[in-house]
Amino acid sequence: MVDDNELNRLRDIAAPAPGADAKARAFAAAMRAYDMDEKTSTAAQGSAGGLRLRERAQKLWSEIMPKKLFATPAIAGLVALPIAGYAAIYMLQEQPFRSGGDEKIAETLADKPATVKPLTVAEPDKQKKADADSESRDATEALVAPASPPKAEAPATTEYATLPAQKPAPAPPPAGEAGLFDGANGAARVGRMPGAESKLMVQPQAMPADQMLPREQNRDRVEDFKTNPVRAALEDPISTFSIDVDTASYSFVRRSLKEGALPQADTVRVEEMINYFPYDWKGPDSASTPFNSTVSVMPTPWNGHTKLMHVAIKGFDVKPAEQPKANLVFLIDVSGSMNEQDKLPLLQSAFRLLVSKLKPDDTVSIVTYAGDAGTVLEPTKVSEKDKILNAIDTLTPGGSTAGEAGIKEAYRLAQKSFVKNGVNRVMLATDGDFNVGQTDDDDLKRLIEQERKTGVFLSVFGFGRGNLNDQMMQTIAQNGNGTAAYIDTLAEAEKVLVEDASSTLFTIAKDVKIQVEFNPNKVSEYRLIGYETRALNREDFNNDRVDAGEIGSGHSVTAIYEITPKGSGGEKIDPLRYGQASVNNGGVANADEYAFVKIRYKLPNEDVSKLITTPVTSANEVSSFDQASTDQRFSIAVAAFGQKLRDEDATAKFGYDRIMEIATAARGADPFGYRSEFLSLVRLASALGGNR
């Protein structure tokens, strides 16, 4: 036991002055520990807020200050001085200063996360601790950000003495700290992702209007056209047009409505919407006649003073066993503009579906174009299906679009593997961005027309949105004896390339034209619903040099006229004071005819047209609209919907509810759900249009 006198004696002994050597050794030890921590830290330098380093500071304290040093209070105080400065750095990083100033203080916990622009700061000078202190404070004072949420303290399991000499790679930022690191060099940027908010946090500022991202501009190009006018039968009794079996417009309309917007009027081509759906019209009895026509007259549901003359054409359905061999060239746009999910990836899936539909002895070639055209796959039999599918899967987007070079290369391959009396067709898949080569539609039209004469036809399939050149698609499809379709979903790809493959690939009649002559004794006025972009001159009907539309195997085509019977009281045009109707045989022989329908066509391998005629009399009339077939009524509901979307006068007072009522009652057999989908589109349009 220690004597009290001894304790008093020890108490009176003055503490010795610190030796210079001891002071230097202690200071050097502290700095070595600091430097070692800097070299071995897995965190990037700077202020990567949110890292909790209290255990590291405690470990340093235990390394530098073993218990035996506390025997001398003076030495303890000497060594504690530099350690306190070192610890201050971590305290500043853990709780950076909050700058109030004139900022608005939040009073609730429901404020939005602050948007802070990160500032990159220089790495602290490792040679002078005082400089490091200063830079750390400057960096944290420059930042006004909410506090990071508390993080669990990870146990420090590595001693400084056992750390490797080299500097390890910077660790990725902890959860909640994304965006603070510079990636390439690992340098930390002063910035902090929003964490738990407090009542003393600076109110976040809204993003300035000039920094908000603008909406992507829609650069789709469509052809402008005016709705067909009402015509007086006495003055202009002849109507002539080319048939249209394209379906692109319906897909445009569907996509717009499903994205929450009414479609642009010029994207609504009513005839394409009508012909999107399959109908069970009466077909020809044999292959000697490629198609059959059926004409009916019925009351108009949206106008009590007019009637509808419904012209339905059905192509002969070639049995699969009798279908000719196919020689197909896939001409695929892989330009940079195709680098979107609904473009090239969807295109690849679509063509995989088509390959699965082909027969083993059919031939497939693949040409791509982007800057320069290239042959990806030489003519290959479908029996080597894996080879074809692998070629499709390897396609990648990049570059600008050299459409002209690609089309020429595709035609070269089509001629290389040409099948006599078979199907020879180039299938162009693109978003329509022909920005290198022949960019003018007229130049492309001439190129396609020249190649068409060799017996190789061309069809166009559009993908994506925002850059689609619909006008170009229509031009080259019409002049390439092909069809134009817009594929926006895999389901649409299946419809066009699988379910409708026969009608898409196998042409049974080409250059099909329709001419209708109305009898002024029975019809005062008429107007053709749709087909504005397919109008022909009267003299073009008998000119076999004038190109027109094609009908594929089993294809159905529908045209609808709204006619005003003479004396019905629904006339919109005043009669001529000095006019007189021109009739045949003294006005006796054909007085009961509404009209005379003529259809001219060519067989696929012939250049001389054939003619089919049908007089339209009272025998073609249906007593009431409800007595019409379900297909007729549904097609008329689609016609009304198309006119409604174009905001035409004829259907201005005919509501979406009436269209829905007619279409629902006439839905009939719907094995693929196309008609059910139509009903959903009518509901969407009604909601978007205020049920006008």
VEXKEZA-983727 format. One line per 5 residues: number of its first residue (from 1); their letters; for each residue z, y, x of C-alpha. Coordinates in pm, whole numbers. Each point is the difference from the previous one (the first is absolute). Layout:
// VEXKEZA-983727
NUM	A	Z:Y:X ~ ...
END
This chain:
// VEXKEZA-983727
1	MVDDN	0:0:0 ~ -93:340:137 ~ 283:241:79 ~ -2:334:-191 ~ 38:193:325
6	ELNRL	-309:-170:135 ~ -194:106:-306 ~ 120:357:36 ~ -107:-1:363 ~ -345:-121:-85
11	RDIAA	-27:262:-272 ~ 69:281:244 ~ -270:-110:245 ~ -297:240:-21 ~ -340:-155:-69
16	PAPGA	-213:3:314 ~ -310:218:1 ~ -317:-201:-71 ~ -182:-100:311 ~ -360:111:41
21	DAKAR	-115:-354:83 ~ 170:-153:-304 ~ -147:265:-224 ~ -349:-56:137 ~ 27:-378:-40
26	AFAAA	113:29:-361 ~ -276:246:-86 ~ -264:-216:169 ~ 120:-307:-188 ~ -33:183:-329
31	MRAYD	-352:120:82 ~ -111:-348:110 ~ 119:-139:-329 ~ -188:274:-184 ~ -320:-64:196
36	MDEKT	29:-375:-49 ~ 28:50:-374 ~ -310:221:1 ~ -206:-259:188 ~ 98:-300:-207
41	STAAQ	15:149:-347 ~ -241:-169:-241 ~ -15:314:-210 ~ -266:262:68 ~ 113:329:153
46	GSAGG	55:304:-213 ~ 182:33:-327 ~ -79:-313:-194 ~ 264:81:-255 ~ 192:-273:-165
51	LRLRE	87:-218:302 ~ 378:-40:19 ~ 118:-19:364 ~ 377:11:-27 ~ 42:-350:140
56	RAQKL	-216:88:299 ~ 226:299:74 ~ 308:-218:-40 ~ -143:-258:241 ~ -76:268:256
61	WSEIM	357:126:-31 ~ 135:-349:60 ~ -227:-47:303 ~ 88:327:171 ~ 365:32:-97
66	PKKLF	184:-331:65 ~ 363:13:-98 ~ 126:23:354 ~ -146:349:37 ~ 233:135:-264
71	ATPAI	291:-30:245 ~ -88:347:120 ~ -50:256:-280 ~ -181:237:233 ~ -264:-258:89
76	AGLVA	-39:-90:-365 ~ -63:362:-89 ~ -246:38:286 ~ -214:-297:-108 ~ 21:82:-370
81	LPIAG	-179:332:51 ~ -354:-134:70 ~ 48:-288:-245 ~ 78:248:-278 ~ -326:182:67
86	YAAIY	-195:-324:-10 ~ 163:-104:-327 ~ -86:339:-151 ~ -372:-83:23 ~ 39:-303:-224
91	MLQEQ	221:188:-241 ~ -271:262:-39 ~ -264:-266:-59 ~ 216:-180:-252 ~ 86:314:-199
96	PFRSG	-262:268:70 ~ 81:354:-95 ~ -81:110:-355 ~ -147:345:-24 ~ 72:177:-325
101	GDEKI	-142:347:41 ~ -159:136:-313 ~ -110:-344:-120 ~ 81:-116:-353 ~ 283:-253:-9
106	AETLA	-44:-307:-217 ~ 273:-59:-254 ~ -90:-348:-120 ~ -90:-338:144 ~ -329:-15:-190
111	DKPAT	-201:231:225 ~ -334:-115:137 ~ -24:-119:361 ~ -70:281:241 ~ -348:24:147
116	VKPLT	46:85:368 ~ -278:51:249 ~ 102:-191:316 ~ 18:199:322 ~ -65:-167:334
121	VAEPD	254:95:270 ~ -4:-44:375 ~ 200:-279:162 ~ 335:124:141 ~ 33:62:374
126	KQKKA	188:-302:131 ~ 106:177:320 ~ 233:247:-162 ~ 240:-92:-275 ~ 46:361:-102
131	DADSE	-375:29:-67 ~ 10:-317:-206 ~ 283:145:-207 ~ -194:319:-62 ~ -327:-171:-96
136	SRDAT	175:-237:-238 ~ 169:288:-179 ~ -322:202:-19 ~ -186:-295:-150 ~ 258:-71:-265
141	EALVA	37:366:-93 ~ -376:20:-56 ~ 20:-271:-265 ~ 113:63:-357 ~ 14:-340:-164
146	PASPP	224:-210:-220 ~ 246:-234:165 ~ -102:-356:66 ~ 174:-269:-204 ~ 282:-177:187
151	KAEAP	-113:-302:198 ~ 199:-306:101 ~ 115:17:358 ~ -164:-275:202 ~ 233:-168:251
156	ATTEY	-67:93:363 ~ -47:-338:167 ~ -170:101:326 ~ 198:136:296 ~ -159:271:215
161	ATLPA	38:-211:314 ~ -217:-278:-146 ~ -286:215:-129 ~ -340:-50:170 ~ -121:265:238
166	QKPAP	-329:70:-179 ~ -11:206:-317 ~ -67:-219:-302 ~ -261:87:-262 ~ 123:246:-262
171	APPPA	143:-169:-304 ~ -155:70:-340 ~ 183:251:-214 ~ 276:-139:-219 ~ -50:-36:-373
176	GEAGL	-17:338:-164 ~ -114:174:319 ~ -375:-63:-29 ~ -209:295:107 ~ 236:119:279
181	FDGAN	-179:-167:288 ~ -327:86:165 ~ -125:-357:24 ~ -193:10:326 ~ 267:122:242
186	GAARV	304:-61:-209 ~ 114:361:25 ~ 225:99:-283 ~ -92:292:-216 ~ 264:218:-152
191	GRMPG	-15:-96:-362 ~ 193:-214:-241 ~ -99:-191:-306 ~ 197:99:-310 ~ 334:-173:-25
196	AESKL	308:39:-218 ~ 17:351:-134 ~ 309:218:-23 ~ 99:313:-185 ~ -27:204:319
201	MVQPQ	-352:-110:81 ~ -276:259:26 ~ -216:0:-315 ~ -337:-163:85 ~ -303:227:-25
206	AMPAD	-309:-89:-203 ~ -322:-72:189 ~ -212:317:22 ~ -307:-9:-222 ~ -235:45:296
211	QMLPR	139:-318:161 ~ -49:-223:-304 ~ -282:-253:37 ~ -302:80:-221 ~ -132:-264:-236
216	EQNRD	-290:-196:139 ~ -328:148:-116 ~ -212:-227:-218 ~ -352:-4:146 ~ -153:-247:-246
221	RVEDF	-358:94:-84 ~ -133:-69:-348 ~ -319:108:-172 ~ 32:285:-248 ~ -176:-54:-332
226	KTNPV	-9:141:-351 ~ 66:-206:-310 ~ -311:-104:-192 ~ -70:257:-273 ~ -80:-60:-364
231	RAALE	-378:-10:-47 ~ -213:53:-309 ~ -210:-308:-74 ~ -286:211:-133 ~ -33:205:318
236	DPIST	99:-260:260 ~ -18:-351:-147 ~ -15:-191:332 ~ 299:-102:215 ~ -62:-179:332
241	FSIDV	250:-126:257 ~ 67:-268:259 ~ 264:-261:-73 ~ 322:19:200 ~ 220:-296:88
246	DTASY	223:183:248 ~ 374:-2:-68 ~ 139:243:260 ~ 93:268:-253 ~ 244:-221:-188
251	SFVRR	188:-74:322 ~ 16:373:81 ~ 145:73:-343 ~ 252:-282:23 ~ 128:111:339
256	SLKEG	37:363:-107 ~ 194:-89:-312 ~ 228:-242:182 ~ 73:274:254 ~ 108:230:-282
261	ALPQA	-301:230:-42 ~ -288:30:-242 ~ -327:-74:184 ~ -245:267:105 ~ -266:26:-273
266	DTVRV	-295:-76:228 ~ 158:-328:113 ~ -17:-120:-362 ~ -339:-159:-61 ~ 34:-140:-350
271	EEMIN	-269:-267:35 ~ 175:-146:307 ~ 327:-17:-190 ~ -168:-181:-290 ~ -183:-244:228
276	YFPYD	312:-78:204 ~ 100:-258:-262 ~ -170:-333:-64 ~ -138:-41:-353 ~ -122:-305:-182
281	WKGPD	-336:141:-109 ~ -266:-250:-105 ~ -203:-107:303 ~ -356:-135:32 ~ -79:-355:-101
286	SASTP	-170:-89:330 ~ -56:129:352 ~ -359:94:-86 ~ 143:320:-154 ~ 258:152:236
291	FNSTV	204:176:-269 ~ 41:60:-371 ~ 69:324:-188 ~ 203:52:-319 ~ -1:330:-191
296	SVMPT	251:91:-272 ~ 67:313:-206 ~ 351:76:-128 ~ 217:294:-115 ~ 148:225:268
301	PWNGH	382:-17:8 ~ 39:360:125 ~ -262:164:-229 ~ -56:-82:-366 ~ -347:163:0
306	TKLMH	-154:-205:281 ~ -71:-361:95 ~ -5:-191:325 ~ -305:-192:119 ~ 135:-270:228
311	VAIKG	-245:-159:249 ~ 131:-315:173 ~ -185:-191:274 ~ 105:-340:134 ~ -154:-155:312
316	FDVKP	-78:-368:37 ~ 292:-179:163 ~ -128:-208:291 ~ 202:-320:43 ~ 173:-35:340
321	AEQPK	-203:-312:87 ~ -322:196:-59 ~ 96:311:191 ~ -222:67:302 ~ 126:9:357
326	ANLVF	164:322:109 ~ -56:189:325 ~ 268:269:17 ~ 65:262:266 ~ 342:166:-12
331	LIDVS	-48:355:126 ~ 357:119:58 ~ 117:351:79 ~ 271:-17:269 ~ 10:371:78
336	GSMNE	328:181:54 ~ 10:115:-362 ~ 34:-366:-107 ~ 342:-26:166 ~ 198:-7:-324
341	QDKLP	157:-285:-191 ~ -233:35:-301 ~ -309:8:220 ~ -69:-244:284 ~ 291:-243:-69
346	LLQSA	-97:-17:-369 ~ -365:-33:97 ~ 79:-299:221 ~ 189:-171:-281 ~ -286:70:-241
351	FRLLV	-267:-156:221 ~ 219:-301:65 ~ -3:-55:-377 ~ -379:28:-8 ~ -45:-253:280
356	SKLKP	213:-247:-195 ~ -247:33:-291 ~ -316:-74:201 ~ -167:-339:41 ~ -3:-184:336
361	DDTVS	-375:57:56 ~ 24:377:-61 ~ -22:226:304 ~ 229:287:104 ~ -44:261:274
366	IVTYA	237:285:87 ~ -95:341:138 ~ 248:279:65 ~ -60:365:69 ~ 224:266:151
371	GDAGT	-163:229:252 ~ -237:-284:91 ~ -111:-293:-213 ~ 92:-348:117 ~ -64:-356:-108
376	VLEPT	330:-180:-48 ~ -151:-320:-138 ~ -356:-129:29 ~ -139:-182:-307 ~ 244:-286:-64
381	KVSEK	7:-270:-268 ~ 297:14:-235 ~ 71:-360:98 ~ 152:164:311 ~ 242:190:-219
386	DKILN	276:31:262 ~ -239:173:239 ~ -94:254:-267 ~ 360:64:-104 ~ 109:45:362
391	AIDTL	-274:260:48 ~ 125:188:-307 ~ 360:-12:123 ~ -87:152:339 ~ -134:326:-145
396	TPGGS	189:312:109 ~ -63:368:-87 ~ -96:273:245 ~ -265:263:71 ~ -238:204:-212
401	TAGEA	-253:-147:-240 ~ -357:-78:113 ~ -119:-114:-341 ~ -372:19:75 ~ 21:-229:305
406	GIKEA	217:-245:-191 ~ -239:-27:-293 ~ -299:-55:229 ~ 182:-277:187 ~ 104:-161:-330
411	YRLAQ	-359:-6:-124 ~ -112:-151:330 ~ 243:-290:-41 ~ -98:-43:-365 ~ -364:-37:103
416	KSFVK	97:-238:280 ~ 149:-249:-248 ~ -218:92:-301 ~ 0:-260:-280 ~ -326:-20:-194
421	NGVNR	62:-5:-378 ~ 369:43:75 ~ 256:280:-3 ~ -33:236:296 ~ 254:278:-23
426	VMLAT	185:248:220 ~ 353:64:-126 ~ 120:337:126 ~ 377:59:-5 ~ 114:352:84
431	DGDFN	209:299:-98 ~ -326:195:5 ~ 67:209:310 ~ -351:1:150 ~ 55:277:253
436	VGQTD	-225:-110:289 ~ -372:-74:-20 ~ -189:67:-321 ~ 264:192:-191 ~ -235:123:-273
441	DDDLK	-16:-218:-312 ~ -378:50:-25 ~ -52:-145:349 ~ 213:-301:-88 ~ -189:-37:-326
446	RLIEQ	-334:-20:179 ~ 136:-253:248 ~ 133:-223:-279 ~ -323:27:-201 ~ -208:-113:296
451	ERKTG	215:-306:60 ~ 16:-85:-372 ~ -372:-72:3 ~ 60:-283:248 ~ 205:-190:-258
456	VFLSV	345:82:138 ~ 222:175:-256 ~ 317:199:66 ~ 331:31:-187 ~ 280:245:81
461	FGFGR	376:-50:-26 ~ 225:302:37 ~ 358:-19:129 ~ 285:248:24 ~ 42:353:-118
466	GNLND	-12:352:141 ~ -323:-45:193 ~ -218:-195:-243 ~ -364:107:-29 ~ -73:-128:-348
471	QMMQT	-324:196:-21 ~ -133:-175:311 ~ 109:-339:-136 ~ -189:58:-324 ~ -312:120:182
476	IAQNG	-45:-290:238 ~ 105:-264:-255 ~ -255:122:-254 ~ -275:11:261 ~ 99:-329:159
481	NGTAA	-35:-202:-324 ~ 373:-62:10 ~ 326:95:-164 ~ 283:235:90 ~ 362:-103:-54
486	YIDTL	330:157:101 ~ 273:-240:113 ~ 351:144:-6 ~ 205:-318:-38 ~ -25:-365:94
491	AEAEK	-26:-82:-371 ~ -308:221:-24 ~ -145:-172:306 ~ 46:-333:-174 ~ -175:131:-312
496	VLVED	-300:144:185 ~ -49:-262:270 ~ 129:-318:-166 ~ -4:21:-380 ~ -318:212:-10
501	ASSTL	-153:-150:314 ~ -302:-145:-182 ~ -96:329:-163 ~ 78:191:321 ~ -211:-222:227
506	FTIAK	-274:-163:-208 ~ -253:242:-151 ~ -198:-132:-298 ~ -186:323:-86 ~ -65:321:191
511	DVKIQ	-117:352:-88 ~ 133:-32:-354 ~ -70:310:-212 ~ 74:83:-363 ~ -199:237:-219
516	VEFNP	94:79:-359 ~ -219:185:-247 ~ 187:137:-303 ~ -162:34:-342 ~ 41:363:-120
521	NKVSE	-26:-121:-361 ~ 325:-194:41 ~ 178:172:290 ~ 54:374:28 ~ 185:1:335
526	YRLIG	117:-234:269 ~ 186:-1:329 ~ 35:-268:266 ~ 361:-69:97 ~ 9:-16:379
531	YETRA	-285:-83:241 ~ -30:366:102 ~ -65:-94:364 ~ -258:-265:-101 ~ -233:217:-208
536	LNRED	-375:-51:48 ~ -302:200:-104 ~ -197:-127:-296 ~ -297:-90:219 ~ 220:-194:246
541	FNNDR	41:-280:-251 ~ -352:-137:50 ~ -16:83:372 ~ 78:-317:195 ~ 46:205:317
546	VDAGE	314:161:-141 ~ 317:-185:95 ~ 266:-89:-256 ~ 306:-222:-40 ~ 45:-375:44
551	IGSGH	154:-269:-217 ~ 182:-290:161 ~ 59:-351:-122 ~ 203:12:-322 ~ 33:378:16
556	SVTAI	69:194:-318 ~ -124:357:-41 ~ 87:232:-289 ~ -143:335:-110 ~ 123:199:-300
561	YEITP	-173:284:-186 ~ 169:222:-254 ~ -261:79:-266 ~ 6:237:-296 ~ -182:-149:-302
566	KGSGG	-231:245:-172 ~ 176:181:-285 ~ 350:-111:104 ~ 122:357:39 ~ 116:-56:357
571	EKIDP	-291:179:171 ~ 85:238:284 ~ -353:135:48 ~ -176:206:-267 ~ -337:-146:-110
576	LRYGQ	-324:172:97 ~ -145:222:-271 ~ -354:-111:70 ~ 71:-347:136 ~ -131:-324:-148
581	ASVNN	94:-356:90 ~ -268:-211:165 ~ -14:-347:-154 ~ -228:-302:27 ~ -239:-124:-272
586	GGVAN	59:291:-231 ~ 375:-40:17 ~ 0:-340:-171 ~ -5:-286:254 ~ 309:84:207
591	ADEYA	185:240:-224 ~ 311:-218:-20 ~ 49:-26:379 ~ 275:194:171 ~ -159:-43:340
596	FVKIR	-221:-213:221 ~ 165:-142:313 ~ -213:-98:301 ~ 129:-173:314 ~ -215:-33:312
601	YKLPN	92:-222:296 ~ -134:-195:299 ~ 87:-347:118 ~ 174:3:341 ~ -308:-110:199
606	EDVSK	-262:188:-201 ~ -131:356:2 ~ -155:19:-347 ~ 232:79:-289 ~ 36:-178:-334
611	LITTP	88:154:-338 ~ 244:-95:-278 ~ 5:198:-328 ~ 245:10:-292 ~ -37:206:-321
616	VTSAN	331:122:-144 ~ 13:-14:-380 ~ 257:-13:-276 ~ 22:-373:72 ~ 181:92:321
621	EVSSF	270:193:-186 ~ 362:-105:-27 ~ 158:108:-328 ~ 326:125:152 ~ 145:48:345
626	DQAST	258:-270:-62 ~ -281:-247:-69 ~ -138:42:352 ~ 80:-270:256 ~ 310:29:218
631	DQRFS	-216:57:309 ~ -192:280:-172 ~ 318:170:-118 ~ 169:-33:338 ~ -302:144:185
636	IAVAA	0:295:-242 ~ 372:55:64 ~ -77:16:373 ~ -284:246:-70 ~ 239:220:-197
641	FGQKL	256:-16:281 ~ -256:105:261 ~ -112:294:-211 ~ 360:97:-60 ~ 71:5:375
646	RDEDA	-305:223:49 ~ 138:230:-272 ~ -323:-17:-201 ~ -32:177:-333 ~ -99:-316:-188
651	TAKFG	344:-158:44 ~ 211:318:14 ~ 173:-87:-329 ~ 9:-374:61 ~ 342:-79:143
656	YDRIM	104:-257:257 ~ 199:-171:-273 ~ -321:-79:-191 ~ -164:-132:317 ~ 305:-218:58
661	EIATA	-13:-125:-358 ~ -367:-102:23 ~ 32:-160:345 ~ 312:-193:-96 ~ -163:-144:-312
666	ARGAD	-313:-92:200 ~ 167:-138:312 ~ -110:-354:-86 ~ -13:-261:276 ~ 127:155:322
671	PFGYR	32:-280:259 ~ 23:233:301 ~ 207:276:-160 ~ -265:272:40 ~ 34:120:-358
676	SEFLS	378:-2:10 ~ -18:218:309 ~ -232:237:-188 ~ 265:43:-269 ~ 255:98:266
681	LVRLA	-244:260:136 ~ -42:152:-346 ~ 380:29:-26 ~ 16:168:341 ~ -275:246:-90
686	SALGG	175:78:-327 ~ 323:82:183 ~ -175:207:266 ~ -222:180:-249 ~ 273:80:-248
691	NR	-154:-239:-256 ~ -271:255:-74
END
